[in-house]
Amino acid sequence: MQQIYEKDALIPPSACDYDGLLSYPGTFALFMDLATEHALHLGVGFAAMRERDCFWLTVKTKIVFHDRPALSEAVRLATWPEKPGPLRFNRSYELRRSEELLISGRTEWAVLNTAAGTLVPSADIMPAGLTYERGSAIGESYARVPDRFAETDAFAEYTVRSADIDIGGHMNNAAYPRALFAAFSSGELKARNIRCVDLLFRAPCFEGDLLTLYKKESEGILDLRMARAEETVLLARLAE
């Protein structure tokens, strides 16, 4: 059983931005789709997990950008699960142009038993015989974003729409970065040399939820909070 799943691909126009480059939210979606494909090969895809009353939950994601490929550019994608802890799983990602590393990523997951409302031990999820020979694609730890934002830090609002909802009935993981980056103009994003993006998921969102976005900036760091009334649903850090 293969730990590493690899495939060749062309960067789709649907994932590109105003400059014709793979967008920041498009990268999150690309890696999520890649993980889903590999999960099917490992026997832990959505249908197999649903039969066991289980559901994958994204806890944290970090993506490091060295360079971003262009529309229709040929790239090599790779993903692999890291050796899991008792209740948490990490998965790594890489996107390369030939041998050149363009983007690396890492996501922390947990598995929820939807009937019991409890987390499932990793020993009960990952297939027997899977070896973990390759470590993390990212040496940096996940960012710690303080949940300390004042009302004066609010700068945008977003209403969760039907197009944001996934098969689990809540806001899709890839919809959060779309909403987050859409709060900035193309000019604002062009002015930033974003090297790393961290997303820290705190609570699920549902259709019709009104989300308020807050921001705090220091030198080279933009911390963001997405909240439903007083409840934090997402914390993020954009680092240059």
N, C-alpha and C positions, 0 to 999 in steps of 0.2 A: 504494500500500500504506500503510495507516494505522499510524502509530507509536502512537497513543493508542487504547486500547480502553475504551469506557464502557458502562455498563448501569445501569438502575434496578433496585432490589431492595428486598425487605422483610427486616428483620432476623429470621432464623429462630429459633424458640424453642430449637432444639437448640444454638445458639451463645450462649445467654444464661446469666447467672449467677443467684445467689440474690436479687439485687436487680432482676431483670428487665432488666438491661442487657447489651449485647454484652460478653461476657467477654474477658479478656486472651488466653487460649489460643484462644477462638473467633475473635478478630480475626486471629490467625496463620493459622488454617484458612481463613477467608474470603478472605484475600489470596492464599493458595496456590492455592485453587480459581480465583480470578480470573486469576492468571498462567497456569494450565493452559489455561483457555479461550482466552486470547489467543495462547498458543503454538500451539494448533491452527489458528487463523486465519493465523498466520505460517508454517505448514508445519513447525514444529519441536516438535510435540507428541510424546507418548510413543511412539506407534506409528511415526511417521516417524523418530524418533531410534533406535528399536530396530532398524529395518531397516539402519541405518548402524553398528550396534554402539556406539551412543552413549547416554549417560545424564546427565541434568542433576543436578548436585550443589549443594546449598545450602551456602554457606561462612559467611555472616554475615547477620543480619537485625536491623534497628532499626525500632521502631515508636514513634511519638510520639502521645500521647493528649491532645487538647485537651478533648474531651468524648466520652462514649460514648452511642450511640443506644440506644433502648429496644426491647423486644420488639415486632415487627411494624411498627416505624417505617419509613417510606419513606425511602430514601437513594439517593444517586448514587455509584456506584463507578467509579474510573478507574485504569488501569495502563498503563505504557509502558516499553519498554526504553530505557536510556540508551546513549549512544555507548560501545561496548565497548572494553576494552583488548586487548592481544594474546592473553591467555588468560583474562581475567576479564570477566564481564558484570554489570551492575547493572540492576535493575528497580525502578521507583518505583510507589507506590500512593497513592491518596487516597480518603477516604470523606467525603462531604459531605451536609449537610442543606440542601437548596436550594443556596445559594451559600456557606453557612457550612462551613468546614473543621473536621471533627471529629477525624479521625485521618489521619496520614500515615505512610508506611512506605517502606523501601528494603531490598532484598535483593541480596547479592553471590552470583553463581553461577559455576560452572565446568562444563565438559563433559568427561566421562571417556569415552575409548574403552575399552569393557569387554574387548575382545579383546586390545588391546595394553597396557592398564593405564596409558595416558598421557593427558595433557590435550590437548584438541583446540583449535587456534587459532580465535579468534572469526571470522576471515575465512572459515573453512570451514563455519560454522554459520548465521550470520544471512543472511536472504534478500537477494539483490541488489535494489537500488532502494529499500530502506528508509532513510528519512532520520531524523535524530536532532535534531529542532528543539527539543525540550523537554528541559530539564536535570533535576536531581534534585528530588524532592519534599521532601527533607530537607537542610538546609544543614550540619547537624552531622555530624562523622565518626563512624564506628563506635567503640564504646567499646573500650578496652584493659583487659582484666580480668586482673590478675596471677594466675598459677597457683601461688599460695602459700597453701596451706591446711594446717592442722595436723589431726592425728587428732581433737583435741578440738573441731574445728569441725564434725564430722559431726553431722547432726541427723535424718536420715531415710534410708530405703532404698526402692528400687523395683525390682520384677522385671518385665522386659519380657515382655509377654503377646502372644498371637496377634493380639489386636485392635489392637496397635500396629504390626504389620508391614504394609508396603506391597508393591506389585507388584514392587519391586526386591529383595525378600527381606530388607530391613533395617527398622529402626525408622523410621516415617514422620516427616517433618519436623514435622508438626503434633502428633505424639505427645509430643515433648520438652517443649513448654510445658505440655501437659496434665499430664504427670508432675511437672513443676517446681512449678506452682501448686497441684497437689493436695497437696503436702507441707505447705501452710499451711492453717490453719482459715479459715472465712469471716470470723470475727472479726478474725484477724490481717490479712487482706487489706483488710477494711473500715477498719482503723486506718491504713492506708497510703494516701497520695495519690499513686499511681503515675502519673508523667507520661511515662516513657520506659522501654522494655524493649529490651535488646540480647541477642541469642543468638549465640554464636560456636561453630560446630560444629567438632569436632576429630576424631572417629572414629565410624564406623558402629556401631550396636548391633543385636543379634540376639535372637530369641526365647529366653527363658530367662536372659539376662544379668541379673546382680544389680548394680544401680547404687546407689552410696552418694552422698548429697547432703551437701555442706558449705556453710557460710555464714559470711560476715564482714561486719560492718556498721559503717559510719561515718555521720556526720551526713547523712541524706537519701539514702544510697547503700547498697544491699544487693548484695554480690557473691556469686555462687553457683557452685559447681563440682559437676558430675556426673561420677562416675568409676566405671570397671569395674576393680576391684582398684586397681592403682597408675596405670592409664591414664586420663587425662582424656578424656572423650567430649564434654563440653559445658561452656562457661563462659557465665555470664549476669550481667547487671547490671540491677537494678530501681532507677530513680532517681525521686525525688519532686520 
